[in-house]
Amino acid sequence: MLNRLRQALPTGPGVPAFAGATFVNSVGMGIYYPFSLLFFQSVLGTSLTRIGAALTVAALLALPLLPYVGRLIDRFGPRQVLLVSTVVRASAFAGYLLVDSFWPFLVLSVLVALTMRTEQAATPALAKVLAGEEPPGRWMALSRALFNAGFGLGALAAGLTASASPEVLHGVGAGNAVCIALAALLYTALPRSRPAGTGTGSDPADKTRPWRNRRFCGVVAAGAGLWIIAVSVEVALPVHLVRDVGAPAWTTSVLFALNTVVLAVFQVPVAHRVERVRPAVLVAVGAVLHIAMPAALAAAAHLAPTPRTVALIAAMVIYTVGELLASQAVLTLLTALSPDARRGSYLAFNQLFIGLANAMTPLLVTSALDHGANTLWWLLTGCALAVAVLMTGTVRGVPAERGAAERGAAEQDLADGDGDLPGTPPRTPGDDLTARP
């Protein structure tokens, strides 16, 4: 068992710093996120409605700045951008403790939203750089596993502390700032590397713009669809179960805890076991498994308490397995389909749509819940099926992660948008479509 786990983990001098930065950053997010609205209310003394509106506006205002973030990643490298981004975000959270009016709060919130989206764009690019000869999916799996573990630990610690002393809520911003600052310190320990485009010629503009890469845009659409489902479940599940179904509040806690534990424990080994499966297939299968959760929530109102709890737990396990498969494979596809010299711009383009989905989905969900929850469950089911069809029909020929030389040739081919590398003999059907043993 230990040998298999070691084989699934990435190696190299950057692993401890990368893992440590990811973990402490996620602990800080876990401390802050569940109590963020209460924290802001304690700082500003204003209504939750006004705070929520400011956070939505801040998220939307940050989106047009993401293309510039992508260019910075391409020019200076993901490590440098992540380092600056974490310092700015730590400073913004420390600044929250000093504000006492709305407009400074909005400015700081724009900085926080921008740096969070920057982190989501730069981290996969950094994993790709650090991976070297290894499959980059191992680094991404480690990052996702540690994020879920740290987030759960931080949320638990904050919840227990707040239960014992409610006034401590005013300090969750400070706790998050300290964790982010520690993550920035760990990023400085990562090995330096030149930006991917340094010393190389630029590709023609029509080949480097992400919106002209049909397969990349297909993956972006699929990732946004999965994100809509995830945010919808996160927002709708507690409201529907407690308000509409009458389930005890602990049911929601158990389901979210189960999701977090499964993601933290099984992300790395599952990612290793499916390295030889085409990522497009994994996204399609994972998307179909996402349907389990809306189906169980639709049936919950018609079940007795015990069968309802069993059905919800089983559905959450299936849904989480789908999340394990699909989310990891989407990251693999996004990095494989983006050219080295423009990877930051490509991943920032993806974050435009993730940020838009993140900002608008709660409004969509709450409106749907007020007009009948069944409409929402059908919408989420349709979204999952659309993602599965999109991945099986649009993103073809993307190979599974294999040896470095073969993988590198395939990625350059995909980044150029060609079916075969110039000067290579034609491949037999199935060469790219079947995983090698």
C-alpha positions in Angstrom: 0.0 0.0 0.0 2.8 2.5 1.0 4.7 1.6 -2.2 1.7 2.3 -4.4 1.2 5.6 -2.6 4.8 6.6 -3.1 4.5 5.7 -6.8 1.4 7.9 -7.1 3.2 10.9 -5.5 5.3 13.3 -7.5 9.1 13.5 -6.9 11.7 16.3 -7.2 13.2 19.0 -5.1 10.0 21.2 -5.3 7.6 18.8 -3.8 7.9 19.8 -0.1 7.6 23.6 -0.8 4.8 23.1 -3.3 2.9 20.7 -1.0 3.4 22.9 2.1 2.3 26.1 0.3 -0.8 24.4 -1.0 -1.7 23.0 2.4 -1.2 26.1 4.6 -3.0 28.3 2.0 -6.0 25.9 2.1 -6.0 25.9 5.9 -6.4 29.6 5.8 -9.2 29.4 3.3 -10.9 26.8 5.5 -10.6 29.2 8.5 -12.1 32.1 6.5 -14.6 30.8 4.0 -17.3 29.3 6.2 -17.5 32.4 8.3 -16.6 35.1 5.7 -20.0 36.9 5.8 -20.0 37.0 9.6 -16.5 38.2 9.5 -17.3 41.0 7.1 -20.4 42.0 9.1 -18.3 42.2 12.3 -15.8 44.4 10.5 -18.2 46.7 8.7 -21.3 46.6 10.8 -23.5 46.6 7.6 -26.2 44.2 6.2 -25.4 40.8 4.8 -27.2 41.8 1.6 -24.9 44.7 1.0 -21.8 42.6 1.7 -23.0 39.9 -0.7 -23.7 42.4 -3.4 -20.2 43.9 -2.9 -18.5 40.5 -3.2 -20.4 39.7 -6.4 -19.5 43.0 -7.9 -15.9 42.5 -6.9 -15.7 39.1 -8.5 -17.1 40.5 -11.7 -14.8 43.5 -11.7 -11.8 41.2 -11.4 -12.6 39.1 -14.5 -11.5 41.7 -17.2 -8.1 41.9 -15.5 -7.4 38.1 -16.0 -5.9 38.4 -19.5 -3.2 40.7 -18.1 -2.5 38.1 -15.4 -2.1 35.4 -18.1 0.5 37.6 -19.9 2.4 38.1 -16.6 2.5 34.3 -16.1 3.9 33.9 -19.6 6.5 36.6 -19.2 7.7 36.0 -15.6 6.7 32.4 -14.9 4.0 31.0 -12.6 6.3 30.9 -9.6 6.9 34.6 -9.6 3.3 35.5 -10.2 2.1 33.1 -7.5 4.5 34.7 -5.0 3.4 38.2 -5.8 -0.3 37.2 -5.8 -0.1 35.5 -2.3 1.7 38.6 -0.9 -1.0 40.9 -2.2 -3.8 38.6 -1.0 -2.3 38.3 2.5 -2.0 42.1 2.6 -5.7 42.5 1.5 -6.9 40.2 4.2 -4.8 42.1 6.8 -6.3 45.3 5.3 -9.9 44.0 6.0 -9.2 44.4 9.7 -8.5 48.2 9.2 -11.4 49.2 7.0 -14.6 50.7 8.4 -16.4 51.9 5.2 -17.8 50.3 2.1 -15.5 51.6 -0.7 -12.2 50.4 0.7 -13.9 47.1 1.4 -14.9 46.8 -2.2 -11.3 47.7 -3.4 -9.8 45.0 -1.2 -12.4 42.5 -2.3 -11.5 43.1 -6.0 -7.9 42.4 -5.1 -8.8 39.2 -3.2 -11.0 38.0 -6.1 -8.3 38.8 -8.7 -5.6 37.0 -6.7 -7.7 34.0 -6.1 -8.4 33.6 -9.8 -4.7 34.2 -10.4 -3.8 31.3 -8.1 -6.2 29.1 -10.0 -4.5 30.0 -13.3 -0.9 29.9 -12.1 -1.0 26.7 -10.0 -1.6 24.2 -12.9 1.1 26.1 -14.9 3.5 25.8 -12.0 2.7 22.1 -11.7 3.5 21.6 -15.3 6.9 23.4 -14.9 7.8 21.5 -11.8 6.8 18.1 -13.2 9.6 18.0 -15.7 9.7 14.4 -16.9 6.8 13.3 -14.7 3.1 13.3 -15.6 1.9 16.8 -14.4 -1.3 15.2 -13.3 0.5 13.8 -10.2 1.3 17.4 -9.1 -2.2 18.6 -9.7 -3.7 15.6 -7.8 -1.4 16.3 -4.9 -2.5 20.0 -4.9 -6.2 19.1 -5.0 -5.8 16.5 -2.2 -3.9 18.8 0.1 -6.3 21.7 -0.6 -9.3 19.6 0.5 -7.5 18.3 3.5 -6.3 21.7 4.6 -9.7 23.3 3.9 -11.5 20.7 6.0 -9.0 21.1 8.8 -9.2 24.9 8.8 -13.0 24.9 8.7 -13.1 22.4 11.6 -10.7 24.4 13.7 -12.5 27.7 13.0 -15.9 26.1 13.8 -14.7 24.7 17.1 -13.1 27.9 18.1 -16.1 30.0 17.2 -18.4 27.7 19.1 -16.3 28.2 22.2 -15.8 32.0 21.7 -18.1 33.7 19.1 -16.1 37.0 19.2 -13.2 35.2 17.6 -15.0 35.6 14.3 -13.4 39.0 13.9 -10.0 37.3 13.7 -10.6 34.8 10.9 -9.3 37.3 8.4 -6.0 37.6 10.4 -5.7 33.8 10.5 -6.1 33.6 6.8 -3.6 36.4 6.2 -1.0 34.6 8.3 -1.5 31.3 6.4 -1.3 33.0 3.0 1.9 34.8 4.1 3.4 31.5 5.1 2.4 30.1 1.7 4.2 33.0 0.0 7.3 32.2 2.1 7.2 28.6 0.9 6.9 29.6 -2.7 10.2 31.3 -2.4 11.8 27.9 -1.7 10.6 26.5 -5.0 13.4 26.0 -7.7 13.7 28.9 -10.1 12.9 28.3 -13.7 12.7 30.4 -16.8 9.3 31.2 -18.3 8.3 28.6 -20.9 8.5 31.0 -23.8 12.0 32.4 -23.0 14.4 32.0 -25.8 11.8 30.6 -28.2 10.1 32.1 -31.2 6.5 33.2 -30.9 3.8 31.2 -32.6 1.6 33.1 -35.1 -1.1 35.0 -33.3 -3.9 33.0 -34.8 -2.4 29.9 -33.3 -1.8 31.3 -29.8 -5.2 32.8 -29.1 -7.1 30.4 -26.9 -10.5 31.2 -28.3 -9.3 30.0 -31.7 -8.4 26.6 -30.4 -11.6 24.6 -30.8 -10.5 21.7 -28.5 -9.3 24.0 -25.8 -12.6 26.0 -25.8 -14.4 22.6 -25.6 -12.5 21.8 -22.4 -13.2 25.3 -21.0 -16.9 24.9 -21.6 -16.8 21.4 -20.0 -14.9 22.8 -17.0 -17.4 25.7 -16.6 -20.3 23.2 -16.8 -18.8 21.0 -14.1 -18.2 24.1 -12.0 -21.8 25.2 -12.3 -22.9 21.8 -11.1 -20.5 21.9 -8.1 -21.5 25.4 -7.0 -25.2 24.6 -7.5 -24.9 21.5 -5.3 -23.0 23.5 -2.6 -25.6 26.3 -2.6 -28.8 24.2 -3.1 -28.1 21.1 -0.9 -28.5 22.7 2.5 -31.4 24.9 1.5 -33.3 22.1 -0.1 -32.7 19.5 2.6 -33.4 21.7 5.6 -36.1 24.0 4.2 -38.0 21.9 1.6 -37.4 18.3 2.8 -37.2 18.9 6.5 -34.0 16.8 7.0 -32.0 17.4 10.1 -29.1 19.9 9.7 -26.5 17.3 10.5 -27.3 15.6 7.2 -25.8 18.4 5.3 -22.7 18.5 7.5 -22.2 14.7 7.0 -22.6 14.9 3.2 -20.1 17.8 2.9 -17.7 16.2 5.3 -17.9 12.9 3.3 -17.2 14.8 0.1 -14.1 16.5 1.6 -12.7 13.3 3.1 -13.0 11.3 -0.1 -11.4 14.0 -2.2 -8.5 14.4 0.3 -7.8 10.7 0.7 -8.4 9.3 -2.8 -7.5 12.1 -5.2 -3.8 11.0 -5.5 -4.3 7.2 -5.8 -7.2 7.6 -8.1 -5.3 10.0 -10.4 -2.4 7.5 -10.5 -4.6 4.6 -11.3 -6.3 6.3 -14.3 -3.1 7.9 -15.8 -3.4 5.4 -18.7 -7.0 6.4 -19.6 -7.6 9.3 -22.0 -8.6 12.4 -20.0 -11.5 13.2 -22.3 -13.1 9.8 -21.4 -12.5 10.5 -17.7 -14.3 13.8 -17.9 -17.2 12.3 -19.8 -17.6 9.4 -17.2 -17.2 11.8 -14.3 -19.8 14.2 -15.7 -22.3 11.3 -15.9 -21.6 10.3 -12.3 -22.4 13.9 -11.3 -26.0 13.2 -12.0 -26.3 11.0 -8.9 -26.5 14.1 -6.6 -29.4 16.0 -8.3 -31.2 12.7 -8.7 -31.0 11.9 -5.0 -32.0 15.5 -4.1 -35.0 15.2 -6.3 -36.0 11.9 -4.7 -35.3 13.0 -1.1 -38.7 14.6 -0.5 -40.4 11.3 -1.3 -38.3 9.0 1.0 -38.6 8.1 4.7 -35.8 9.5 6.9 -33.6 6.4 7.0 -33.8 5.5 3.3 -33.3 9.1 2.4 -30.1 9.4 4.4 -28.7 6.2 2.9 -29.6 7.4 -0.6 -28.0 10.8 -0.1 -24.8 9.3 1.3 -24.6 6.8 -1.6 -25.3 9.6 -4.1 -22.6 11.8 -2.5 -20.0 9.0 -2.9 -20.9 8.5 -6.6 -20.9 12.3 -7.2 -17.5 12.6 -5.4 -16.0 9.9 -7.5 -17.2 11.7 -10.6 -15.5 14.9 -9.2 -12.3 13.0 -8.6 -12.2 11.8 -12.2 -13.5 14.8 -14.1 -11.9 17.7 -12.3 -8.4 16.2 -12.4 -8.8 15.3 -16.1 -10.0 18.8 -17.0 -6.8 20.3 -15.5 -4.8 17.7 -17.5 -6.5 18.6 -20.7 -6.2 22.4 -20.1 -2.4 22.1 -19.6 -1.9 19.6 -22.5 -3.9 21.7 -25.0 -2.1 25.0 -24.1 1.2 25.8 -25.8 4.2 26.2 -23.4 4.9 29.8 -24.3 1.2 30.9 -23.9 0.1 28.6 -21.1 -0.6 31.4 -18.6 -2.8 33.2 -21.1 -4.7 30.0 -21.9 -5.3 29.2 -18.3 -6.3 32.8 -17.5 -8.8 32.6 -20.3 -10.3 29.5 -18.7 -10.5 31.4 -15.4 -12.7 34.0 -17.0 -15.4 31.5 -17.4 -14.9 29.8 -14.1 -15.1 33.2 -12.4 -18.3 34.1 -14.3 -19.9 30.8 -13.4 -18.8 31.3 -9.8 -20.3 34.8 -9.6 -23.6 34.1 -11.4 -24.5 30.5 -10.4 -25.7 31.3 -6.8 -28.2 33.8 -8.2 -29.4 31.1 -10.7 -29.8 28.5 -8.0 -31.6 30.7 -5.5 -34.1 31.8 -8.2 -34.7 28.2 -9.3 -35.2 27.0 -5.7 -37.9 29.7 -5.2 -39.7 28.6 -8.3 -39.5 24.8 -7.8 -36.4 22.7 -7.0 -37.2 20.1 -9.7 -36.4 22.6 -12.4 -32.9 23.0 -10.9 -32.3 19.2 -10.8 -33.3 18.8 -14.4 -31.0 21.7 -15.4 -28.0 20.2 -13.6 -28.7 16.8 -15.2 -28.9 18.4 -18.6 -25.6 20.2 -17.9 -23.8 17.0 -16.9 -25.0 15.2 -20.0 -24.0 18.1 -22.2 -20.5 18.0 -20.8 -20.3 14.2 -21.4 -21.4 14.7 -25.0 -19.1 17.6 -25.6 -16.1 15.7 -24.4 -16.8 12.6 -26.5 -17.6 14.7 -29.6 -15.1 17.6 -29.5 -11.9 16.6 -27.7 -10.5 13.6 -29.6 -7.0 12.3 -29.9 -5.7 13.7 -26.6 -3.5 10.9 -25.2 -3.3 9.5 -21.7 -0.2 10.6 -19.7 2.7 8.4 -20.6 6.5 8.7 -21.0 8.0 12.2 -21.2 9.1 12.1 -24.9 5.9 10.7 -26.2 3.8 13.0 -24.1 5.9 16.0 -25.1 5.4 15.3 -28.8 1.7 14.8 -28.4 1.3 18.1 -26.4 3.2 20.1 -29.0 1.0 18.6 -31.7 -2.1 19.5 -29.8 -0.8 23.0 -29.1 -0.2 23.6 -32.8 -3.7 22.4 -33.6 -2.6 19.8 -36.0 -3.6 16.2 -36.2 0.0 14.9 -36.8 3.4 16.3 -36.3 5.0 17.5 -39.5 7.3 14.9 -41.0 6.0 12.0 -38.9 4.7 8.9 -40.5 0.9 8.4 -40.3 -0.3 6.8 -37.1 -2.5 3.7 -37.1 -6.1 4.1 -35.9 -6.1 4.0 -32.1 -2.6 5.0 -31.4 -3.8 8.1 -29.6 -7.1 6.7 -28.6 -6.0 3.7 -26.6 -4.0 3.8 -23.4 -0.7 1.8 -23.5 -0.2 -0.9 -20.8 
